[in-house]
Amino acid sequence: MRYTGSNGGILIRALTMGMLLLLVFINTASSQNISVSVNGPRINKFDNLRSFSNRGEFIGDYYVAADQFADILEIDTDKEEVLKKLRLYIEGRQVTLTSGNPFVKIDDGIYQMPLEVKMYRGEFYFPLRELMAIFNTHLPGDYKFNQNARRLEIYFGEVINITGLTVENKTNGSLVKIQTTKYFGENLTSWVNGSNLYVQFYTGKLDTIQMTDDETRGLVLRNTAIQHSQIAQITFKLSAYAESIDITENESGGEVLISLTRKSSNNPQLLLLPRTRDDFDISEMVAREKESWEINTIVIDPGHGGKDPGTNSPDGLNEKDIALDIARNLGNLLRNSEIVEKVIFTRNSDIFIPLQKRSEIANTSGGKLFISIHVNSNKNRSLRGFETYILSPGKNQDALEVLEVVQRENNVVNLYEDKDPNRVLTEEDKMVLSLTQSAFVKESERLARYISEGIGRKVDWPDRGVKQAGFLVLWEVTMPSVLVEAGFLSNAGQRNDLRKSSVKHRIAEGIFEGIKKFIEEARR
C-alpha cells in the first residue's frame, strides 16, 4: 500500500518513529527472574518472580508485577481501575498501591518510597527493594531481598531476629556484638541515660532469658532484655569507666557492634575495672526495667488557650474551647478506667501556655504518653473529617494541606509568645532532639493509628489518616506523642456537630479507646 501527499508522509514518519521506540524498548526492557521462597505456618513454597531491572520506563532497581507477587504469596487483591489503585491483603493488613504514586498505604499509615508504582499493559508494577523495606518495617514477618543474588526470602509469622549477644574485652575497652538475622537500619535506635545504655530494635524479636546476663564483662556490668509488642529493648548497665560509645550495624544485616572505650587516666589504679559490685536479684532487675516502661501517666494537651483562640468560626466558636471540652472528657474517661495512675493536663482552664512550657510539663511530670488535641480549618470549606499526626524528624510530608495545618498550629510562637533569644535552636540542638524523637516515632505511629481507628468507630466522619508533620508542640516531648485534629471548624456541618456535648464526648471516647488498646498491647 502506498501513501502519498503530506498526510501520507506524516503517517509514514509516525509509524517509523513508533517502530524505533518499540525496538528501543524491546532491546532495553528484557525481564529477569527473581527466585522467591515463602515460608510460614500457612505456606511453604519456592517460585520465580518476573522483573524489569533498569530497563526502559522501569528506571529503578527491580520492578515486579503485583499480581504475580500476590499469586506467589497466595494473598487476595482488589483493584480500583478508575482510581488506579491496587490493594494487597497480607497477614491481616491492607496494603494500597496507586499507579504513578510513591506513597504506600498500610491500613491507616502512609509511607513513601523513593520510586513510584507504575502501570504497564494494565498491570501494576512496584519497585521490589523499596516496597520490601517498608514491608519489613510495618508488616509482621521478615522480607529479605538480596539484589545481587536476585533472591527474595519471605517468612510469615513471629520469628526471633535478634539471636545472640557477646562481650569481648579489648585493650582500650569492650566490644559488644549483637547477632541478628536482618538489617534494622533506622529501626535501630539508642540513647544513654545516666549509666544505662538503651538499644531498641523496632520489629525486633528476642529471647529475654537468653539476652539477659547479670555477669560483669569488662565495661558492661550487666544487660537486661525486654520484649515489647513491636520493640525489642536491651539495656546495658555500664561501668563508670566507660567513656565513649559507638554503635554500627553491618549493612547486609547479621551484626550490631557497640564499641565502649575506657576512660584514659595517668593513675593506673583507675584503669582497673571493679571486680565486685552490690549483689542483686536478676528477677528484681527485670521487674525494675519493666516498671520503668510502665505506661502509668498520660499527659493531655488541649491546644491553644487564653489570648490564643486557635482557629475560629465567623459566629464565634473557638478551637481552644472545643479542645478543652474534649480534653476534659478524655481525662474523666482515663481516671474512671483505672488503666493509668495519673492524668496530667498542660492546661485545665482558659489560660495561655507557651509551647515550650507544654513540653516541660510533659517531660517533668513523668508522662509516658502525650496527646495534643486541636480542631482543624481549611480554605476549602467542603473538607471534613478528622486526622492524627505524629512528628517524624527528617520525614515531614510536603503536601500543601499538611503544610497549612503545621503553619497555622506553629504560628502561636510568632503571634502570642514572647521572643526569647536563648530559645533559638542550634543545629546541634535539633540533632539531639531528632535522635530523642526517633526513639519513639514507631510507638507514636502505632498510638496514632489506634486513636484514629477509635475515633472512626465513634463518629460518622471521614478518617483522613495518620500523617507526619513538624508540630513544635511535639518537638521537645520525650515520649510517644500524637496530635489529633478533631474535625474542621471551616466546614458548616462539622462546626454544628462540634457544638454538641455528645459529639465531643464521642471523640474523647474514640481517643480513649485508642490509648487503651495501645497500653493493653504494650503490657502483654
C-alpha positions in Angstrom: 0.0 0.0 0.0 1.4 3.4 -1.0 0.5 6.7 0.8 1.1 10.0 -1.0 0.7 13.6 -0.1 1.5 15.4 3.2 -0.8 13.2 5.3 0.8 10.1 4.0 4.3 11.4 4.8 3.2 12.2 8.3 1.8 8.8 8.8 4.9 7.1 7.5 7.1 9.2 9.8 4.9 8.4 12.8 4.9 4.6 12.0 8.7 4.7 11.6 9.2 6.6 14.9 6.8 4.1 16.7 8.8 1.2 15.4 12.0 2.8 16.6 10.6 3.4 20.1 9.3 -0.2 20.2 12.7 -1.6 19.2 14.4 0.6 21.8 12.0 -0.7 24.5 12.4 -4.4 23.3 16.2 -4.0 23.4 16.2 -2.5 26.9 13.2 -4.0 28.7 14.2 -7.6 28.9 13.0 -9.3 32.0 14.9 -11.2 34.7 13.7 -13.8 37.1 14.0 -13.4 40.9 13.9 -16.5 43.0 11.3 -16.4 45.8 11.0 -18.5 48.9 7.9 -18.1 51.1 7.7 -19.9 54.5 5.4 -19.8 57.4 2.6 -21.6 59.2 0.2 -21.4 56.2 2.6 -21.6 53.2 5.9 -23.2 52.2 6.9 -22.8 48.6 9.5 -21.7 46.0 8.8 -19.9 42.8 10.2 -17.4 40.3 9.1 -13.7 40.0 9.5 -11.9 36.7 11.1 -8.4 37.0 12.3 -5.5 34.9 15.7 -4.0 36.0 16.8 -0.6 34.9 15.1 -1.1 31.6 13.1 1.3 29.5 10.4 3.1 31.5 11.2 0.9 34.5 14.1 3.0 35.7 15.0 1.9 39.2 16.1 -1.2 40.8 13.8 -4.2 40.2 10.1 -3.7 39.2 7.8 -6.7 39.6 4.2 -7.4 38.7 2.0 -7.0 41.7 -0.4 -9.7 40.5 2.3 -12.3 40.1 3.7 -11.3 43.5 0.2 -11.8 45.1 -0.1 -15.2 43.4 3.2 -16.5 44.8 2.2 -15.3 48.3 -1.3 -16.7 47.9 -2.9 -13.5 49.1 -6.1 -11.7 47.9 -6.1 -8.5 45.9 -8.6 -5.8 45.0 -8.3 -3.3 42.1 -10.0 0.0 41.5 -9.5 0.6 37.8 -10.7 4.2 37.7 -8.6 5.3 40.6 -5.7 3.1 39.5 -5.4 1.6 43.0 -4.4 -1.9 44.0 -5.0 -3.4 47.4 -3.0 -6.4 48.7 -4.2 -8.2 51.8 -1.2 -9.5 53.7 -1.4 -11.3 57.1 -4.4 -9.3 58.2 -3.1 -5.9 56.9 -4.4 -3.9 53.9 -1.7 -2.5 51.6 -2.8 0.1 49.0 -0.6 0.9 45.9 -1.5 3.7 43.5 -0.1 4.0 40.0 2.1 7.0 39.4 2.4 7.5 43.2 5.4 6.7 45.5 3.2 6.6 48.6 2.2 3.2 50.1 -0.8 3.0 52.5 -0.8 0.2 55.1 -4.1 0.3 57.0 -4.1 4.0 58.0 -0.4 4.6 57.8 1.2 6.3 54.8 4.8 5.7 53.8 6.9 7.0 50.9 9.2 5.1 48.6 11.9 6.8 46.5 10.3 5.3 43.4 6.7 5.3 42.2 4.3 2.5 41.4 3.8 2.1 37.6 1.3 0.5 35.3 2.3 -1.3 32.1 -0.3 -3.0 29.8 -2.9 -2.8 32.6 -0.7 -4.4 35.3 0.7 -2.8 38.4 4.4 -2.9 38.9 6.2 -1.8 42.1 9.9 -1.3 43.0 10.7 -4.6 44.9 13.6 -3.5 47.1 11.8 -0.3 48.2 8.5 -1.9 49.0 10.1 -4.9 50.8 11.9 -2.4 53.1 8.6 -0.9 54.0 7.0 -4.3 54.5 9.9 -5.4 56.7 9.2 -2.4 59.0 5.5 -2.2 59.1 4.2 -5.8 58.4 4.6 -8.9 60.5 7.2 -11.4 59.3 10.5 -11.0 57.5 11.1 -9.7 53.9 14.7 -10.1 52.7 15.7 -9.1 49.2 19.2 -9.8 48.0 19.6 -7.6 45.0 22.9 -9.0 43.8 21.7 -12.6 44.0 18.2 -11.7 42.8 16.7 -13.7 45.7 13.6 -12.8 47.8 13.0 -14.6 51.1 9.7 -14.1 52.9 8.8 -15.5 56.3 5.3 -15.1 57.7 4.7 -15.2 61.4 6.7 -14.3 64.5 10.4 -15.1 64.3 13.4 -14.4 66.6 15.6 -12.0 64.7 18.0 -11.0 67.5 19.7 -14.2 68.2 22.8 -13.7 70.4 25.0 -11.3 72.4 28.6 -11.5 73.3 31.0 -9.0 75.0 34.8 -9.1 74.2 37.4 -7.3 76.3 39.8 -5.1 74.3 42.9 -3.2 75.2 41.1 0.1 75.4 37.6 -1.1 76.4 35.0 -3.6 75.4 33.2 -4.6 72.2 29.6 -5.8 72.3 28.4 -7.9 69.4 24.6 -8.4 68.9 23.8 -11.1 66.3 20.8 -10.5 64.1 19.1 -12.1 61.1 18.1 -8.9 59.4 19.2 -5.3 58.8 17.3 -2.9 61.1 18.7 0.4 59.7 16.6 3.3 61.0 14.6 0.9 63.2 17.7 0.6 65.4 17.8 3.5 68.0 19.9 4.0 71.1 20.4 6.6 73.8 22.2 6.9 77.2 20.6 7.9 80.5 23.0 8.0 83.4 25.0 4.8 83.4 22.4 2.9 81.2 22.7 2.4 77.5 19.4 1.6 75.9 19.3 -0.1 72.5 15.9 -0.6 70.8 15.0 -2.6 67.7 11.7 -1.8 66.2 10.2 -5.0 64.7 12.8 -6.9 66.8 12.1 -10.2 68.4 14.4 -11.8 71.0 14.5 -14.4 73.8 14.6 -12.3 77.0 16.1 -15.1 79.1 18.9 -15.7 76.6 19.7 -12.0 76.2 19.7 -11.1 79.9 23.0 -11.6 81.8 24.0 -10.5 85.3 27.7 -11.2 84.9 30.2 -8.3 84.7 32.2 -8.4 81.4 34.7 -5.6 81.0 32.8 -2.3 80.8 29.4 -4.0 80.8 28.3 -4.7 84.3 25.1 -6.5 83.2 22.4 -6.4 80.4 18.7 -6.8 80.6 16.3 -7.7 77.7 12.7 -6.7 77.5 10.3 -7.7 74.7 7.5 -5.2 73.9 4.8 -5.9 71.3 6.8 -4.5 68.4 10.0 -3.4 70.1 12.9 -5.4 71.5 15.0 -3.5 74.0 18.4 -4.4 75.5 19.6 -2.2 78.4 23.3 -2.2 79.3 24.4 -1.1 82.8 27.9 0.4 82.1 30.9 0.8 84.4 31.8 4.3 85.4 34.9 3.9 83.4 33.1 3.7 80.1 33.7 7.0 78.2 32.7 6.9 74.5 30.1 4.8 72.8 30.0 4.0 69.1 27.2 1.8 67.5 27.4 0.5 64.0 25.4 -2.1 62.0 26.5 -4.3 59.2 24.6 -3.0 56.2 23.9 -6.5 55.0 22.5 -7.4 58.4 23.8 -10.0 60.8 25.5 -8.0 63.4 25.3 -4.8 65.5 28.6 -3.7 67.1 28.8 -1.5 70.2 32.3 -0.2 70.9 32.9 1.0 74.5 36.1 2.9 75.2 37.7 3.1 78.6 38.5 6.5 80.1 42.1 7.4 80.0 44.0 8.3 83.2 47.5 8.7 84.5 46.5 6.8 87.6 46.9 3.1 86.8 44.5 2.2 89.6 41.7 3.9 87.8 42.3 1.6 84.8 41.4 -1.5 86.8 37.8 -2.4 86.4 35.8 -3.3 89.6 35.8 -6.9 90.4 32.9 -6.7 92.8 29.6 -4.9 93.0 26.5 -4.9 95.1 24.6 -8.2 94.9 21.2 -8.0 93.3 18.4 -10.4 92.2 18.2 -10.7 88.4 14.4 -11.0 88.7 14.2 -7.8 90.6 16.3 -6.1 87.9 14.0 -7.3 85.2 11.0 -6.1 87.2 12.5 -2.7 87.7 13.3 -2.4 84.0 9.7 -3.3 83.1 8.4 -0.8 85.7 10.4 2.0 84.1 8.5 1.4 80.9 5.1 1.0 82.5 2.6 3.5 81.0 1.2 5.0 84.1 0.9 8.7 83.4 -0.9 10.3 80.4 -0.3 14.0 79.5 -3.3 15.7 77.8 -2.6 18.9 76.0 -5.7 21.0 75.0 -4.4 23.2 72.1 -4.2 27.0 72.4 -6.0 28.8 75.2 -6.3 32.3 76.8 -5.2 35.0 74.4 -4.6 32.4 71.7 -8.1 31.2 70.4 -6.7 29.0 67.7 -8.9 28.7 64.6 -12.4 30.2 64.9 -15.7 30.4 63.1 -17.5 33.6 62.0 -20.1 33.0 64.7 -17.5 32.9 67.5 -16.8 29.2 68.0 -13.1 28.9 69.1 -10.7 26.0 68.7 -9.4 26.5 72.2 -12.8 25.8 73.8 -13.6 22.7 71.8 -10.1 21.3 72.5 -10.6 21.8 76.2 -14.0 20.2 76.3 -12.7 17.1 74.5 -9.6 17.0 76.8 -11.7 17.1 80.0 -13.9 14.3 78.7 -10.8 12.3 77.9 -9.4 12.9 81.3 -12.5 11.7 83.0 -12.6 8.6 80.9 -9.0 7.8 81.8 -9.4 8.4 85.5 -12.5 6.3 85.7 -11.0 3.4 83.8 -8.0 2.9 86.1 -5.8 1.9 83.2 -3.4 4.7 84.3 -2.4 6.1 87.6 -2.2 9.8 86.7 -3.6 12.2 84.2 -1.8 15.5 83.7 -3.2 18.5 81.9 -1.0 21.1 80.3 -4.0 23.4 80.9 -7.4 22.7 82.5 -8.9 26.2 82.1 -8.9 29.0 79.5 -5.3 30.2 80.0 -2.4 30.6 77.7 0.5 28.1 77.9 3.6 28.6 75.7 4.6 25.6 73.6 7.9 25.2 75.4 6.1 25.1 78.8 3.8 22.4 77.5 6.7 20.1 76.7 8.3 20.9 80.1 5.1 19.9 81.9 5.0 16.6 80.0 8.7 15.8 80.5 8.9 16.7 84.2 5.6 15.1 85.3 6.7 11.5 84.5 4.5 11.4 81.4 4.6 8.3 79.3 2.2 9.3 76.5 1.4 12.9 75.2 -1.9 13.6 73.5 -2.4 17.1 72.0 -6.0 18.0 71.0 -6.8 20.5 68.3 -9.5 21.4 65.7 -8.7 21.9 62.0 -9.6 24.6 59.5 -9.1 24.9 55.7 -9.8 27.4 52.9 -11.7 24.6 51.2 -14.9 24.6 53.2 -16.0 21.2 51.8 -13.2 19.4 53.6 -14.4 17.4 56.6 -13.3 14.5 58.8 -10.5 14.0 61.4 -6.8 13.2 61.2 -4.0 12.3 63.5 -0.4 13.5 63.3 3.0 12.3 64.6 6.3 14.0 64.5 8.8 12.2 62.3 12.1 14.1 62.1 13.5 14.5 58.6 10.5 12.8 57.0 7.8 15.5 57.1 5.3 15.4 54.2 5.2 18.3 51.8 1.5 18.1 50.9 0.0 21.6 50.9 -2.8 20.7 53.2 -0.3 19.3 55.8 1.9 22.4 55.5 -1.1 24.7 56.0 -2.1 22.8 59.2 1.5 22.9 60.5 1.9 26.6 59.8 -1.3 27.5 61.5 -0.6 25.5 64.6 3.0 26.6 64.9 2.1 30.3 64.3 1.4 30.6 68.0 5.1 31.2 68.5 5.0 34.3 66.3 1.6 35.6 67.3 1.4 35.1 71.1 4.7 34.0 72.6 7.4 36.4 73.8 10.6 36.1 71.8 13.4 34.5 73.8 16.8 34.8 72.2 18.0 31.9 74.4 15.4 29.6 72.9 16.7 29.7 69.3 17.5 26.1 68.5 21.0 25.4 67.1 21.7 22.7 64.6 23.2 20.6 67.4 20.0 21.1 69.5 17.9 20.0 66.5 20.1 16.9 66.0 19.8 15.9 69.7 16.0 16.4 69.7 15.7 14.5 66.4 17.6 11.5 68.0 15.3 11.7 71.0 12.2 11.7 69.0 13.5 8.8 66.7 13.4 6.6 69.8 9.6 7.0 70.0 8.5 7.6 66.4 7.4 4.0 65.8 5.4 3.8 69.0 3.8 7.2 68.2 2.8 5.9 64.8 1.1 2.9 66.4 -0.6 5.0 69.0 -1.9 7.4 66.3 -3.3 4.6 64.3 -5.2 3.2 67.2 -6.6 6.6 68.1 -7.6 7.1 64.5 -9.4 3.8 64.5 -11.1 4.6 67.8 -12.5 7.9 66.7 -13.6 6.3 63.4 -15.8 3.9 65.4 -17.4 6.8 67.3 -18.2 9.4 64.7 -19.5 9.1 61.2 -16.8 11.3 59.6 -14.1 10.5 57.1 -10.9 9.3 58.6 -8.2 11.3 56.8 -5.5 9.1 58.1 -2.2 9.2 60.1 0.2 11.9 58.9 3.6 13.1 59.7 4.4 16.8 60.3 6.7 19.1 62.2 4.5 20.5 65.0 6.5 22.4 67.5 4.4 21.3 70.4 5.6 17.7 69.8 9.2 18.5 69.0 10.6 18.5 72.6 8.3 15.9 74.1 10.4 12.9 75.1 7.7 10.2 74.9 5.4 8.7 72.3 3.2 11.7 71.2 0.2 12.3 68.9 -1.6 15.4 67.8 -5.3 15.0 67.0 -7.2 17.3 64.6 -10.8 16.5 65.6 -12.8 17.9 62.7 -13.0 21.1 60.6 -14.4 24.3 62.0 -14.4 25.6 58.5 -17.0 23.0 57.4 -20.5 24.1 58.4 -21.8 20.6 59.1 -18.8 19.6 61.3 -19.0 23.0 63.0 -22.5 22.3 64.1 -21.6 18.9 65.3 -18.7 20.2 67.3 -21.0 22.5 69.3 -22.7 19.4 70.7 -21.5 18.0 74.0 -22.4 14.4 72.9 -20.2 14.7 69.8 -17.2 16.0 71.8 -17.7 13.1 74.3 -17.7 10.6 71.5 -14.5 12.0 70.1 -13.0 11.7 73.6 -14.2 8.1 73.8 -12.5 7.3 70.4 -9.2 8.7 71.7 -9.6 6.8 74.9 -10.2 3.5 73.1 -7.0 4.1 71.1 -4.9 4.8 74.2 -6.4 1.8 76.0 -5.6 -0.6 73.1 -2.0 0.8 72.9 -1.5 0.3 76.7 -3.0 -3.2 76.8 -0.8 -4.3 73.9 2.3 -2.8 75.5 1.6 -4.7 78.7 1.2 -8.1 77.1 
